[in-house]
Amino acid sequence: MPIDKIFKDDASEEKGERARMASFVGAMAISDLVKSTLGPKGMDKILQSTGRGHAVTVTNDGATILKSLHIDNPAAKVLVDISKVQDDEVGDGTTSVVVLAGELLREAEKLVASKIHPMTIIAGYRMASECARNALLKRVIDNKENAEKFRSDLLKIAMTTLCSKILSQDKEHFAEMAVDAVFRLKGSTNLEAIQIIKKPGGSLKDSFLDEGFILDKKIGIGQPKRIENAKILVANTAMDTDKVKIYGARVRVDSMTKVAEIEGAEKEKMKDKVKKIIAHGINCFVNRQLIYNFPEELFADAGILAIEHADFEGIESLGLVTGGEIASTFDNPESVKLGHCKLIEEIMIGEDKLIHFSGCEMGQACSIVLRGASHHVLDEAERSLHDALCVLSQTVNDTRVLLGGGWPEMVMAKEVDELARKTAGKKSHAIEAFSRALVAIPTTIADNAGLDSAELVAQLRAEHHNDGCNAGIDVISGSVGDMEERGIYEAFKVKQAVLLSATEASEMILRVDEIITCAPRRREDRM
Amino acid sequence: MALAFDEFGRPFIILREQDQKTRLRGIDAQKANIAAGKAVARILRSSLGPKGMDKMLQGPDGDITITNDGATILEQMDVDNQIAKLMVELSRSQDYEIGDGTTGVVVMAGALLEQAERQLDRGIHPIRIAEGYEMASRVAVEHLERIAQKFEFDINNFEPLVQTCMTTLSSKIVNRCKRSLAEIAVKAVLAVADLERRDVNLDLIKVEGKVGGKLEDTELIYGILIDKDMSHPQMPKHIEDAHIAILTCPFEPPKPKTKHKVDIDTVEKFETLRKQEQQYFDEMVQKCKDVGATLVICQWGFDDEANHLLMHRNLPAVRWVGGVELELIAIATGGRIVPRFQELTPEKLGKAGVVREKSFGTTKERMLYIEHCANSKAVTVFIRGGNKMMIEETKRSIHDALCVARNLIRNKSIVYGGGAAEIACSLAVDAAADKYPGVEQYAIRAFAEALDSVPMALAENSGLQPIETLSAVKSQQIKENIPFYGIDCNDVGTNDMREQNVFETLIGKQQQILLATQVVKMILKIDDVISNSEY
């Protein structure tokens, strides 16, 4: 009887315990994979792409690692997804969220093995995560009122974030830089206004924050290399041959002289356009599209600095920085807002020439120039800096901060343990398991640093028995210490997002009791 | 097998290419079909009820769906068996018609099939079983009508509606914040409902999702949300009291459909053409400005020049807005969709109180809110959540809740959930069975037994002793003659569904029974399956 043929060929179905086992195993494998990158002494991973060139990336950013993996296990994909979302939403904690979700599932597996129904576990986890969040809320520090204190908080958060990355050697330097950059944004979370330029050469220490704006372009030949009190017109217009846009138009001539005439008219048109642009009274013209030799020459004649082919982001942020509007028509010079800056000059970084706009009006945007030994280093540095910038910009909006170094986990674990003791019924097992999963994070951090994790965590737990304790693990010195004194801070928003998404993801995986895999779509050539 | 002989003993070929076909006939065909139907129902059985589990489905491209919505599971399952496909259709039609109870209907059909198999073994003819089922379903539906209760609500008192939606949501992963989601669903439905005609056009409710944030941030927006931003980065991000021109023509020079060529052969012509072009752009923008528009929403793209002119004239614009969104905007703002610039008039502009752009997270995700519209009949439910699968599942759950609220506005009758209605029906059908003389009596009894399987599955999924719980509830219903006792899935401590506030809509339940019966009848009537044997 054809009962077993409900599905198409190649489709498979896994049920009950087997399905659950498959998702547990997949999720744990993923969390074990990134586990070793957690914490300040976490290790990096080399990722080699299978594409052409076998490009190599060295990173310890959880989201980057997971993004590049080809995974077949459905549950593992859920974890990859939460890590990606964490990256988009808060920028940091991408590894922690996966590790926590993995630990939650590991604990859940033990509970399922001892015959506790997954729904009961979910109910327990939910209560625990609510309780943990409240515990954090009770202990947050908010220095919104005190600008100076807040700045120092931000600086500490940046250092905490950076210390787990390649930039840890110069973390003070980079933290300063990141905080300065974020403060310039004045509360907006638009990180595009912070431009990161990577130039190989020099050392990481030579990286710097530039108050102005740096455009990675060359100045046209024969044009001034230095302009003071520049008036800038930012444009997005065709400066090659200005095509007739009316549909169906084409040129049909019957003699050479006419060709010449029309060419002349075309040139005239371009000349007109350039004239109009010059009539704005500018001395710098930045265009998104190409500028051909002919108009370039005209600009050079008028003593105007013309920069071509600035990419779209470049144009947008230049508009932001200088306060000019992006123009495409030039008929009304009086109403177009021009951008201003004190000085435009060509500068050299390494052996590349760049154009530097300084003394800008708006000051919202800025550039960070990263220097480093190789492309890999620079890429990783950019990712790290990006993480730090994300966290900082989120913290500016949500000013609550926490201590770091496993302190929040211990605080949560303690409260959750209390809850477990008060709760009657099978749920309390799940709540207890939740607290064990939380403690796994400081344990992993200590393990990764090659410390005696059992000893340290036990010590930490004892310390946390006293109310209002600030103890955490200081990985650098390898001991338990007061986190407030050592200045290890983390943003509340990051911790909250880690907690909530990890619980949500593990709940989602736990609820599954059947996996149905459709037949993979066949490629044509294999048929 | 399919051979016949004529009077000379030569065989006829009735079925072409016989050896390539497999054929099942008679009782074997019925048995095979029933087995397939049961197999599908068995997959869904564990998803029923508030403690039901989810299924993880991996699509052909490796994409993952996690859901416990019956219709979605079956749709994504990619089944090959014909009978299994019928079950998929069944759940889909429940989804189209009612929107909720898609799992229940399949479980019900599965139980009916299981009972039918037993009757077949007794030697009862399939048609007699089908007829018996038909009679029984009539009895059940009538009984539902009897035990149904009208319940009153109005715009100011929508608490009963919220309670019903909560019943629907409690079986989904979102049950953590079912209260707020149920409120959102009810408010959304009430906002677009036409209470005079008792009709709700669900097209007016848009459900948008964005990954990030938490489920609690889900909100109801009295207006429209579009996943677009202003065409020029320096256009204003916040417009108050907007007059919106809704255009379906691009800000580009005209492209006549007829084939034509514009030949340029002299310098003068070149010059005039150039002027014309500039003038054209200018006119377009001027036209919008003249009628008093403060925001342009366009279905097509803009030329760079037009874009700058718009920016220059201080006329913010949004480009590449999809057709559906455009229609919604037109409905919400009371504007008209204008296909040509010449036809723009001040009356055709839509009006909105506030149009603002909002950015999310660390990446440059921006969305445009159009709020306080002239005609508040279009609303948007904006879902936030930890990951993509969560959002998708929430969307489906919200859809179910919206459907339930709509059904209640159409028809105010409710029955009690938690299996209470099924148990009551089962009792009624069982009692009615004795009145029917003939073989159908057995089929009707079988139907009553099949009805018990839904509360049984509920109890099983909630970790209760299924037989013990069911018999206890059943005797309680008979003893007190109150049809409100159901399975206590959430361990609240009472069986009275009135106290637990677990309702379902009457039409939903009726539809479930009718649809399930219909499909089972159809399956029972099949006595020959011919298929290509290559598969």
HADDOCK unambig.tbl for C-alpha pairs under 7 A between the chains (distance, minus, plus):
assign (segid A and resid 1 and name CA) (segid B and resid 32 and name CA) 5.72 0.50 0.50
assign (segid A and resid 2 and name CA) (segid B and resid 32 and name CA) 6.50 0.50 0.50
assign (segid A and resid 3 and name CA) (segid B and resid 32 and name CA) 6.53 0.50 0.50
assign (segid A and resid 3 and name CA) (segid B and resid 35 and name CA) 5.89 0.50 0.50
assign (segid A and resid 3 and name CA) (segid B and resid 36 and name CA) 5.15 0.50 0.50
assign (segid A and resid 5 and name CA) (segid B and resid 81 and name CA) 6.26 0.50 0.50
assign (segid A and resid 6 and name CA) (segid B and resid 36 and name CA) 6.69 0.50 0.50
assign (segid A and resid 6 and name CA) (segid B and resid 79 and name CA) 5.47 0.50 0.50
assign (segid A and resid 6 and name CA) (segid B and resid 80 and name CA) 5.43 0.50 0.50
assign (segid A and resid 6 and name CA) (segid B and resid 81 and name CA) 4.73 0.50 0.50
assign (segid A and resid 6 and name CA) (segid B and resid 84 and name CA) 6.36 0.50 0.50
assign (segid A and resid 7 and name CA) (segid B and resid 78 and name CA) 6.34 0.50 0.50
assign (segid A and resid 7 and name CA) (segid B and resid 79 and name CA) 4.29 0.50 0.50
assign (segid A and resid 7 and name CA) (segid B and resid 80 and name CA) 4.97 0.50 0.50
assign (segid A and resid 7 and name CA) (segid B and resid 81 and name CA) 6.77 0.50 0.50
assign (segid A and resid 8 and name CA) (segid B and resid 78 and name CA) 6.69 0.50 0.50
assign (segid A and resid 8 and name CA) (segid B and resid 79 and name CA) 5.82 0.50 0.50
assign (segid A and resid 8 and name CA) (segid B and resid 80 and name CA) 4.94 0.50 0.50
assign (segid A and resid 74 and name CA) (segid B and resid 58 and name CA) 6.86 0.50 0.50
assign (segid A and resid 74 and name CA) (segid B and resid 64 and name CA) 6.48 0.50 0.50
assign (segid A and resid 81 and name CA) (segid B and resid 387 and name CA) 6.29 0.50 0.50
assign (segid A and resid 82 and name CA) (segid B and resid 386 and name CA) 6.67 0.50 0.50
assign (segid A and resid 82 and name CA) (segid B and resid 387 and name CA) 5.61 0.50 0.50
assign (segid A and resid 85 and name CA) (segid B and resid 211 and name CA) 6.84 0.50 0.50
assign (segid A and resid 85 and name CA) (segid B and resid 212 and name CA) 6.15 0.50 0.50
assign (segid A and resid 85 and name CA) (segid B and resid 387 and name CA) 6.40 0.50 0.50
assign (segid A and resid 88 and name CA) (segid B and resid 361 and name CA) 5.95 0.50 0.50
assign (segid A and resid 88 and name CA) (segid B and resid 362 and name CA) 5.47 0.50 0.50
assign (segid A and resid 88 and name CA) (segid B and resid 363 and name CA) 5.84 0.50 0.50
assign (segid A and resid 89 and name CA) (segid B and resid 212 and name CA) 5.82 0.50 0.50
assign (segid A and resid 89 and name CA) (segid B and resid 361 and name CA) 4.35 0.50 0.50
assign (segid A and resid 89 and name CA) (segid B and resid 362 and name CA) 5.62 0.50 0.50
assign (segid A and resid 90 and name CA) (segid B and resid 361 and name CA) 6.54 0.50 0.50
assign (segid A and resid 90 and name CA) (segid B and resid 362 and name CA) 6.39 0.50 0.50
assign (segid A and resid 91 and name CA) (segid B and resid 362 and name CA) 6.75 0.50 0.50
assign (segid A and resid 119 and name CA) (segid B and resid 51 and name CA) 6.65 0.50 0.50
assign (segid A and resid 189 and name CA) (segid B and resid 362 and name CA) 6.54 0.50 0.50
assign (segid A and resid 190 and name CA) (segid B and resid 364 and name CA) 6.86 0.50 0.50
assign (segid A and resid 244 and name CA) (segid B and resid 274 and name CA) 6.73 0.50 0.50
assign (segid A and resid 245 and name CA) (segid B and resid 253 and name CA) 6.71 0.50 0.50
assign (segid A and resid 246 and name CA) (segid B and resid 253 and name CA) 5.56 0.50 0.50
assign (segid A and resid 246 and name CA) (segid B and resid 277 and name CA) 6.68 0.50 0.50
assign (segid A and resid 247 and name CA) (segid B and resid 255 and name CA) 5.71 0.50 0.50
assign (segid A and resid 248 and name CA) (segid B and resid 260 and name CA) 6.25 0.50 0.50
assign (segid A and resid 248 and name CA) (segid B and resid 261 and name CA) 4.77 0.50 0.50
assign (segid A and resid 248 and name CA) (segid B and resid 262 and name CA) 5.65 0.50 0.50
assign (segid A and resid 249 and name CA) (segid B and resid 261 and name CA) 5.82 0.50 0.50
assign (segid A and resid 249 and name CA) (segid B and resid 262 and name CA) 4.31 0.50 0.50
assign (segid A and resid 249 and name CA) (segid B and resid 263 and name CA) 6.01 0.50 0.50
assign (segid A and resid 250 and name CA) (segid B and resid 262 and name CA) 6.03 0.50 0.50
assign (segid A and resid 250 and name CA) (segid B and resid 263 and name CA) 5.34 0.50 0.50
assign (segid A and resid 250 and name CA) (segid B and resid 264 and name CA) 6.03 0.50 0.50
assign (segid A and resid 251 and name CA) (segid B and resid 263 and name CA) 5.55 0.50 0.50
assign (segid A and resid 251 and name CA) (segid B and resid 264 and name CA) 4.49 0.50 0.50
assign (segid A and resid 251 and name CA) (segid B and resid 265 and name CA) 6.08 0.50 0.50
assign (segid A and resid 252 and name CA) (segid B and resid 263 and name CA) 5.83 0.50 0.50
assign (segid A and resid 252 and name CA) (segid B and resid 264 and name CA) 5.67 0.50 0.50
assign (segid A and resid 252 and name CA) (segid B and resid 265 and name CA) 5.28 0.50 0.50
assign (segid A and resid 253 and name CA) (segid B and resid 265 and name CA) 4.99 0.50 0.50
assign (segid A and resid 258 and name CA) (segid B and resid 266 and name CA) 6.86 0.50 0.50
assign (segid A and resid 261 and name CA) (segid B and resid 267 and name CA) 6.38 0.50 0.50
assign (segid A and resid 262 and name CA) (segid B and resid 266 and name CA) 6.87 0.50 0.50
assign (segid A and resid 262 and name CA) (segid B and resid 267 and name CA) 5.45 0.50 0.50
assign (segid A and resid 265 and name CA) (segid B and resid 267 and name CA) 6.18 0.50 0.50
assign (segid A and resid 325 and name CA) (segid B and resid 234 and name CA) 6.83 0.50 0.50
assign (segid A and resid 327 and name CA) (segid B and resid 308 and name CA) 5.65 0.50 0.50
assign (segid A and resid 328 and name CA) (segid B and resid 304 and name CA) 6.23 0.50 0.50
assign (segid A and resid 328 and name CA) (segid B and resid 305 and name CA) 4.99 0.50 0.50
assign (segid A and resid 328 and name CA) (segid B and resid 308 and name CA) 5.22 0.50 0.50
assign (segid A and resid 329 and name CA) (segid B and resid 305 and name CA) 5.86 0.50 0.50
assign (segid A and resid 329 and name CA) (segid B and resid 308 and name CA) 6.61 0.50 0.50
assign (segid A and resid 329 and name CA) (segid B and resid 309 and name CA) 6.88 0.50 0.50
assign (segid A and resid 390 and name CA) (segid B and resid 362 and name CA) 6.13 0.50 0.50
assign (segid A and resid 501 and name CA) (segid B and resid 386 and name CA) 5.32 0.50 0.50
assign (segid A and resid 504 and name CA) (segid B and resid 386 and name CA) 6.97 0.50 0.50
assign (segid A and resid 511 and name CA) (segid B and resid 53 and name CA) 5.08 0.50 0.50
assign (segid A and resid 511 and name CA) (segid B and resid 54 and name CA) 5.19 0.50 0.50
assign (segid A and resid 512 and name CA) (segid B and resid 53 and name CA) 5.70 0.50 0.50
assign (segid A and resid 512 and name CA) (segid B and resid 54 and name CA) 4.36 0.50 0.50
assign (segid A and resid 512 and name CA) (segid B and resid 55 and name CA) 5.03 0.50 0.50
assign (segid A and resid 512 and name CA) (segid B and resid 56 and name CA) 6.07 0.50 0.50
assign (segid A and resid 513 and name CA) (segid B and resid 53 and name CA) 5.95 0.50 0.50
assign (segid A and resid 513 and name CA) (segid B and resid 54 and name CA) 6.11 0.50 0.50
assign (segid A and resid 513 and name CA) (segid B and resid 55 and name CA) 5.96 0.50 0.50
assign (segid A and resid 514 and name CA) (segid B and resid 55 and name CA) 4.97 0.50 0.50
assign (segid A and resid 514 and name CA) (segid B and resid 56 and name CA) 6.13 0.50 0.50
assign (segid A and resid 515 and name CA) (segid B and resid 55 and name CA) 5.93 0.50 0.50
assign (segid A and resid 515 and name CA) (segid B and resid 56 and name CA) 4.68 0.50 0.50
assign (segid A and resid 515 and name CA) (segid B and resid 57 and name CA) 5.72 0.50 0.50
assign (segid A and resid 516 and name CA) (segid B and resid 56 and name CA) 6.34 0.50 0.50
assign (segid A and resid 516 and name CA) (segid B and resid 57 and name CA) 4.85 0.50 0.50
assign (segid A and resid 516 and name CA) (segid B and resid 58 and name CA) 6.19 0.50 0.50
assign (segid A and resid 516 and name CA) (segid B and resid 77 and name CA) 6.85 0.50 0.50
assign (segid A and resid 517 and name CA) (segid B and resid 57 and name CA) 5.85 0.50 0.50
assign (segid A and resid 517 and name CA) (segid B and resid 58 and name CA) 4.60 0.50 0.50
assign (segid A and resid 517 and name CA) (segid B and resid 59 and name CA) 6.45 0.50 0.50
assign (segid A and resid 518 and name CA) (segid B and resid 58 and name CA) 5.89 0.50 0.50
assign (segid A and resid 518 and name CA) (segid B and resid 59 and name CA) 5.22 0.50 0.50
assign (segid A and resid 518 and name CA) (segid B and resid 60 and name CA) 5.22 0.50 0.50
assign (segid A and resid 518 and name CA) (segid B and resid 77 and name CA) 6.80 0.50 0.50
assign (segid A and resid 518 and name CA) (segid B and resid 78 and name CA) 6.50 0.50 0.50
assign (segid A and resid 519 and name CA) (segid B and resid 60 and name CA) 5.57 0.50 0.50
assign (segid A and resid 520 and name CA) (segid B and resid 60 and name CA) 4.34 0.50 0.50
assign (segid A and resid 520 and name CA) (segid B and resid 61 and name CA) 6.20 0.50 0.50
assign (segid A and resid 521 and name CA) (segid B and resid 60 and name CA) 5.02 0.50 0.50
assign (segid A and resid 521 and name CA) (segid B and resid 61 and name CA) 6.19 0.50 0.50
